[in-house]
Amino acid sequence: MTKAAPDAYLIIITNPLNSMIPLACEVLKEANKLNARKVFGCSTLDSVRAATFVGEAICKDPKTVDVPIIGGHSGNTIIPLISRSNPPACLEGDDLQKMIKKIQEAGTEVVKAKAGKGSCTLAMAYAASRLIFSILRAADGEKEIVESAYVKSDVMPEVKYLASPLLLGKCGIEKNFGLGKVDECEKKMFCEAMEILKKDIEMGEKFAKAKICEAQKNSKKS
Ligand SMILES: NC(=O)c1ccc[n+]([C@@H]2O[C@H](COP(=O)([O-])OP(=O)(O)OC[C@H]3O[C@@H](n4cnc5c(N)ncnc54)[C@H](O)[C@@H]3O)[C@@H](O)[C@H]2O)c1
């Protein structure tokens, strides 16, 4: 890609996404081709699930529900901001906790149900197509297109990569909206998620650096 299509958008679906985006960015950086505005970790399925489950709970069509997602794309790092659900979800206590867990564990549930035969496929295809069409519509000049995705980020100094709502534009990410307003429960979840994210990011970067080093050694030998 760095040689054949260095200006292309890169949208990664393969897990572990929390580490794959740092890994990809290291490789692009090494080739001097990193344009972080065009590198996306497809965490759209978390947005789709949040809208679906919250929509069911409040009897609204999921297509009309928006729940911003921050954090990462695995278990506890997925933080649905139910406090900012539009329309409001008004979930509290046990109901709220159950909803958060349901969104965070939905992917694992599918993997378990398929018992070694892969993960969700149709839902993923829908989520990926949604992100791709949003990126293309924005590239074509359509305004005010916002999607949450896991990307290189300077929103929080502690983590170099983060999922958050993004304004898409003609050249990829136009603006990162960051965390925005979060309530106390969401803030606590985010602090816990950051510790996991830091390790996941480091793992991806280390892997990329080791592979780059190995490739450089091999090319010197030959
Ligand atoms: N971002 C998301 O929300 C999301 C959602 C679903 C799945 N995923 C990820 O997408 C990936 C694929 O999921 P799946 O359910 O289709 O899995 P799967 O196990 O059904 O398919 C994986 C395929 O990759 C092939 N493969 C494995 N190692 C390979 C290699 N080294 N070179 C070439 N091919 C290789 C396997 O033969 C298999 O056909 C996984 O990483 C999964 O975690 C991400």
Ligand as a Chemical Component Dictionary entry (heavy atoms), coordinates in Angstrom:
data_LIG
# 
_chem_comp.id                   LIG 
_chem_comp.type                 NON-POLYMER 
_chem_comp.pdbx_formal_charge   0 
_chem_comp.three_letter_code    LIG 
# 
loop_
_chem_comp_atom.comp_id 
_chem_comp_atom.atom_id 
_chem_comp_atom.alt_atom_id 
_chem_comp_atom.type_symbol 
_chem_comp_atom.charge 
_chem_comp_atom.model_Cartn_x 
_chem_comp_atom.model_Cartn_y 
_chem_comp_atom.model_Cartn_z 
_chem_comp_atom.pdbx_ordinal 
LIG N1  N1  N 0  -13.927 -4.625  13.721 1  
LIG C1  C1  C 0  -14.966 -5.408  14.022 2  
LIG O1  O1  O 0  -15.987 -4.948  14.555 3  
LIG C2  C2  C 0  -14.926 -6.876  13.696 4  
LIG C3  C3  C 0  -16.109 -7.616  13.634 5  
LIG C4  C4  C 0  -16.048 -8.951  13.251 6  
LIG C5  C5  C 0  -14.833 -9.540  12.977 7  
LIG N2  N2  N 1  -13.708 -8.788  13.104 8  
LIG C6  C6  C 0  -12.394 -9.374  12.831 9  
LIG O2  O2  O 0  -12.309 -9.739  11.475 10 
LIG C7  C7  C 0  -11.399 -10.832 11.336 11 
LIG C8  C8  C 0  -12.054 -11.933 10.553 12 
LIG O3  O3  O 0  -13.172 -12.419 11.271 13 
LIG P1  P1  P 0  -13.963 -13.686 10.752 14 
LIG O4  O4  O 0  -15.120 -13.893 11.632 15 
LIG O5  O5  O -1 -14.210 -13.537 9.293  16 
LIG O6  O6  O 0  -12.899 -14.819 11.051 17 
LIG P2  P2  P 0  -12.742 -16.239 10.351 18 
LIG O7  O7  O 0  -11.964 -17.079 11.309 19 
LIG O8  O8  O 0  -14.085 -16.733 9.865  20 
LIG O9  O9  O 0  -11.900 -15.940 9.054  21 
LIG C9  C9  C 0  -10.548 -15.636 9.137  22 
LIG C10 C10 C 0  -9.956  -16.032 7.796  23 
LIG O10 O10 O 0  -8.590  -15.591 7.758  24 
LIG C11 C11 C 0  -7.798  -16.647 7.202  25 
LIG N3  N3  N 0  -6.437  -16.477 7.700  26 
LIG C12 C12 C 0  -5.982  -16.700 8.937  27 
LIG N4  N4  N 0  -4.659  -16.428 9.005  28 
LIG C13 C13 C 0  -4.284  -16.022 7.779  29 
LIG C14 C14 C 0  -3.043  -15.599 7.210  30 
LIG N5  N5  N 0  -1.955  -15.556 7.951  31 
LIG N6  N6  N 0  -3.030  -15.235 5.935  32 
LIG C15 C15 C 0  -4.142  -15.263 5.173  33 
LIG N7  N7  N 0  -5.356  -15.648 5.659  34 
LIG C16 C16 C 0  -5.413  -16.031 6.935  35 
LIG C17 C17 C 0  -8.456  -17.914 7.697  36 
LIG O11 O11 O 0  -8.131  -19.003 6.879  37 
LIG C18 C18 C 0  -9.940  -17.525 7.570  38 
LIG O12 O12 O 0  -10.442 -17.798 6.290  39 
LIG C19 C19 C 0  -11.013 -11.227 12.752 40 
LIG O13 O13 O 0  -9.808  -10.588 13.099 41 
LIG C20 C20 C 0  -12.150 -10.660 13.583 42 
LIG O14 O14 O 0  -11.773 -10.440 14.916 43 
LIG C21 C21 C 0  -13.738 -7.476  13.424 44 
# 
loop_
_chem_comp_bond.comp_id 
_chem_comp_bond.atom_id_1 
_chem_comp_bond.atom_id_2 
_chem_comp_bond.value_order 
_chem_comp_bond.pdbx_ordinal 
LIG N1  C1  SING 1  
LIG C1  O1  DOUB 2  
LIG C1  C2  SING 3  
LIG C2  C3  SING 4  
LIG C2  C21 DOUB 5  
LIG C3  C4  DOUB 6  
LIG C4  C5  SING 7  
LIG C5  N2  DOUB 8  
LIG N2  C6  SING 9  
LIG N2  C21 SING 10 
LIG C6  O2  SING 11 
LIG C6  C20 SING 12 
LIG O2  C7  SING 13 
LIG C7  C8  SING 14 
LIG C7  C19 SING 15 
LIG C8  O3  SING 16 
LIG O3  P1  SING 17 
LIG P1  O4  DOUB 18 
LIG P1  O5  SING 19 
LIG P1  O6  SING 20 
LIG O6  P2  SING 21 
LIG P2  O7  DOUB 22 
LIG P2  O8  SING 23 
LIG P2  O9  SING 24 
LIG O9  C9  SING 25 
LIG C9  C10 SING 26 
LIG C10 O10 SING 27 
LIG C10 C18 SING 28 
LIG O10 C11 SING 29 
LIG C11 N3  SING 30 
LIG C11 C17 SING 31 
LIG N3  C12 SING 32 
LIG N3  C16 SING 33 
LIG C12 N4  DOUB 34 
LIG N4  C13 SING 35 
LIG C13 C14 SING 36 
LIG C13 C16 DOUB 37 
LIG C14 N5  SING 38 
LIG C14 N6  DOUB 39 
LIG N6  C15 SING 40 
LIG C15 N7  DOUB 41 
LIG N7  C16 SING 42 
LIG C17 O11 SING 43 
LIG C17 C18 SING 44 
LIG C18 O12 SING 45 
LIG C19 O13 SING 46 
LIG C19 C20 SING 47 
LIG C20 O14 SING 48 
# 
